[in-house]
Amino acid sequence: MPRAVSANRPSKIYRGSRKRLRRITLRGNWSIELWIFIAIIAFMLLVGVPWLIRHPPVD
């Protein structure tokens, strides 16, 4: 017999035990492309934006 589902939320999806879910971390799941993207964003924020502020485009 199906359980009653609330009109506001979908039913819970079973993802495994809480202990197993706690063991899943982000360590080791980062691809090299993501690290390159983070490095480019950090460079633009720390170097590119200040340089653009000091050297506005000449019309």
LINLINPE-V205858 format. One record per residue. RES is the residue in one small letter. PHI is phi in whole degrees, 0 to 359 (NA if undefined). OMEGA is omega as a letter, one per 20 degrees, with the letter a starting at -180 (none if undefined). D_FIRST is the distance of its C-alpha to the first C-alpha in whole Angstrom. Layout:
# LINLINPE-V205858
res = <RES RES>
phi = <PHI PHI>
omega = <OMEGA OMEGA>
d_first = <D_FIRST D_FIRST>
This chain:
# LINLINPE-V205858
res = <m p r a v s a n r p s k i y r g s r k r l r r i t l r g n w s i e l w i f i a i i a f m l l v g v p w l i r h p p v d>
phi = <NA 290 282 286 254 294 289 270 231 286 292 292 257 286 249 121 287 297 297 293 294 293 287 284 236 276 296 85 255 268 275 295 296 294 297 295 298 297 295 294 297 297 297 296 287 271 241 295 294 299 295 294 293 282 236 294 296 267 277>
omega = <a r r a r a a a r a a r r a a a r r r r r a a a r r r a a r r r r r r r r r r r r r a a a a a a r r r r a a r r r a none>
d_first = <0 4 7 9 12 16 18 21 19 17 14 16 17 18 21 22 24 26 29 28 28 31 33 33 36 38 41 42 39 42 44 48 47 45 48 51 49 49 53 54 52 54 57 57 56 59 61 61 60 63 65 64 65 68 69 68 68 72 72>
